[in-house]
Amino acid sequence: MQSDSKYIVRFKEGILSRTEELHRIRTVVEDEAVRFGFDRETAFRMALAVDEACTNIIKHSYSGNPRKKFEMEIGTGNDRFVVVLTDYGRSFNPNSLPKLDMKRYFELCMRGGLGVHIIKLVMDDVAYHITEAHANELRLVKYLT
Amino acid sequence: MSQFTLSVRESPPARVIDLTGYLDAHTAPQLEEAFQSLLNEQQFNIIVNFRDLAYISSAGLGVFMAFVEEVRSNSGDIKLAEMSPKVYNVFDLLGFPMLYEIYDDEQKARAKFSNEGSC
């Protein structure tokens, strides 16, 4: 979190890399987003974006290994709501994917890639970097405007 | 906690899949199995009723993408009906109304199948 962020929620014990956890994650994100001031519809979409990011960690970064854990922190600073996801699996920068052309996607009946597309459509900033501890850190930001 | 249930019923000339709850990466395999069973039975006129579905993520959307080509190549279709505004917004966000017919009433989807004359 940046220095002006006010910490809201942190799963201290980490989250098991299991799809069963997605429901709880969405509930926390949506409730905190509403509490911060977003309308229900926007909060629903933010929870969707975080679901997609967590699903990518579970399925791709950790390749479905249910014993692995990742971390989630939610913070706020001025007018922004920030979700930071940290995992220790395979590196993947969502910004390395080209923007999806949905017309072409449908014409070719393509598969996959929708999650990252949703994250970029919903969130205002999507930043990825590898920490000094060699963790993958994904920072999702939504501004109250 | 039961996050998601589905059931399949006959509604000639289609089969209807009723969805309830939350369709995400955890529950999407159940829908995938239901579609696969229908295709194994050579049932290609499929309506999905979303009336009681509260949530869908890309894992759920991906199931429709996985089967639409095979269904249409067998002169059938996957028609979608009775979505809540929240669920419709997810489909709309990605432009899915370009590819799928979405009806506010299951009856209209069934009538479209009847008018198309396929069975």
Interface residues (C-beta under 8 A of the other chain):
Chain A: T19 E20 L22 H23 R26 E41 F44 R45 L48 D51 E52 T55 I58 K59 M102 K103 F106 C109 M110 R111 G112 L114 G115 H117 I118 L121 V122
Chain B: M1 Q3 Y22 D24 A25 H26 Y55 S57 S58 A59 L61 G62 M65 A66 V68 E69 K86 N89 V90 L93 L94 G95 M98 L99
